[in-house]
Amino acid sequence: MPSESLPRYRASMSARNDRDPWPDAWLSEDPLPEDPLPIAAEWLAEAFADGRQPSPHAVALACVDAAGDPTVRMVLVQRIEPSPGAVVFFTNRASRKGVELAGRPRAAAVFHFGPLSRQVRISGPVTETSGAESAAYFATRPIDSQIGAWASQQSEPLESRAALLAEMQRLAAQYGADLANPAPDPALPRPPHWGGYRLHAERVELWHSRPGRVHDRAEWTRRLTPAGGDPGPWTVQRLQP
Ligand SMILES: Cc1cc2nc3c(=O)[nH]c(=O)nc-3n(C[C@H](O)[C@H](O)[C@H](O)COP(=O)(O)O)c2cc1C
């Protein structure tokens, strides 16, 4: 980055933080709430209602590969389940992330609600959604996304873009699907490699920007064994910003 652009960047960061348009009294005061998940769900709903951020349900999702190296990519969280506490996303299970999650079923995700000056971190064990749950969500997707899920061997090398588009046309003809029609086709079957994951919240951090960078941070932890089993109670502590 050219050095002359740095001062402008700093100025805009501090202008946003000092404005502090979203006071969160409950995160600044003690005692802290017992359960962070309803708050995370409310923050996501507020980010949608606020309307300034495209795709506020996008998270950076981190896993580890077979060598133990971290990997990260964006995915869309389809819902936060406040109780017992999880986020759900969908993908190709044969993709790089799918292979990594099969090898080590743990992940970390972070939401950034920039216009609301908030961040939510969630990590813990991951389980696959059931076939029925994956199929039900697949049936709601636009037809081109449904065909795309069949056509794309996600994360594999691709010879050319034209080859992928031709494969989409071939599959559309095979399934009698009209790619120009954005409506979902409930009759299109779910590809066997396509499905969802549930990231069960074992550790959650809520972060809210405060003036002077004296941000509020609090971290909730609990034990989850087995993944998806009965969660123990949350323990909460405040963290230095
Ligand atoms: C905002 C955003 C949302 C995305 N949502 C998804 C998603 O929900 N599922 C998915 O498989 N890929 C999604 N992607 C694409 C992924 O970031 C990634 O390129 C793809 O899943 C392959 O990742 P992998 O090779 O690590 O498995 C999204 C990308 C962006 C930028």
PDBQT file of the ligand as one rigid body, heavy atoms in Angstrom, charges set to zero:
ROOT
HETATM    1  C1  LIG A 301     -19.804 -13.582   0.206  1.00  0.00    +0.000 C 
HETATM    2  C2  LIG A 301     -19.507 -14.997  -0.215  1.00  0.00    +0.000 A 
HETATM    3  C3  LIG A 301     -20.356 -16.004   0.155  1.00  0.00    +0.000 A 
HETATM    4  C4  LIG A 301     -20.099 -17.323  -0.212  1.00  0.00    +0.000 A 
HETATM    5  N1  LIG A 301     -20.936 -18.312   0.221  1.00  0.00    +0.000 NA
HETATM    6  C5  LIG A 301     -20.651 -19.596  -0.065  1.00  0.00    +0.000 A 
HETATM    7  C6  LIG A 301     -21.475 -20.650   0.475  1.00  0.00    +0.000 A 
HETATM    8  O1  LIG A 301     -22.446 -20.418   1.197  1.00  0.00    +0.000 OA
HETATM    9  N2  LIG A 301     -21.141 -21.925   0.162  1.00  0.00    +0.000 N 
HETATM   10  C7  LIG A 301     -20.062 -22.223  -0.633  1.00  0.00    +0.000 A 
HETATM   11  O2  LIG A 301     -19.819 -23.404  -0.885  1.00  0.00    +0.000 OA
HETATM   12  N3  LIG A 301     -19.258 -21.248  -1.125  1.00  0.00    +0.000 NA
HETATM   13  C8  LIG A 301     -19.523 -19.953  -0.850  1.00  0.00    +0.000 A 
HETATM   14  N4  LIG A 301     -18.708 -18.953  -1.336  1.00  0.00    +0.000 N 
HETATM   15  C9  LIG A 301     -17.501 -19.347  -2.109  1.00  0.00    +0.000 C 
HETATM   16  C10 LIG A 301     -16.397 -19.753  -1.118  1.00  0.00    +0.000 C 
HETATM   17  O3  LIG A 301     -15.811 -18.593  -0.532  1.00  0.00    +0.000 OA
HETATM   18  C11 LIG A 301     -15.304 -20.630  -1.742  1.00  0.00    +0.000 C 
HETATM   19  O4  LIG A 301     -14.759 -19.994  -2.878  1.00  0.00    +0.000 OA
HETATM   20  C12 LIG A 301     -15.819 -22.005  -2.145  1.00  0.00    +0.000 C 
HETATM   21  O5  LIG A 301     -16.756 -22.524  -1.228  1.00  0.00    +0.000 OA
HETATM   22  C13 LIG A 301     -14.659 -22.995  -2.273  1.00  0.00    +0.000 C 
HETATM   23  O6  LIG A 301     -13.959 -23.033  -1.055  1.00  0.00    +0.000 OA
HETATM   24  P1  LIG A 301     -12.967 -24.231  -0.692  1.00  0.00    +0.000 P 
HETATM   25  O7  LIG A 301     -12.150 -24.510  -1.912  1.00  0.00    +0.000 OA
HETATM   26  O8  LIG A 301     -12.139 -23.754   0.453  1.00  0.00    +0.000 OA
HETATM   27  O9  LIG A 301     -13.822 -25.420  -0.311  1.00  0.00    +0.000 OA
HETATM   28  C14 LIG A 301     -18.959 -17.629  -0.992  1.00  0.00    +0.000 A 
HETATM   29  C15 LIG A 301     -18.098 -16.595  -1.380  1.00  0.00    +0.000 A 
HETATM   30  C16 LIG A 301     -18.378 -15.293  -0.999  1.00  0.00    +0.000 A 
HETATM   31  C17 LIG A 301     -17.413 -14.199  -1.413  1.00  0.00    +0.000 C 
ENDROOT
TORSDOF 0
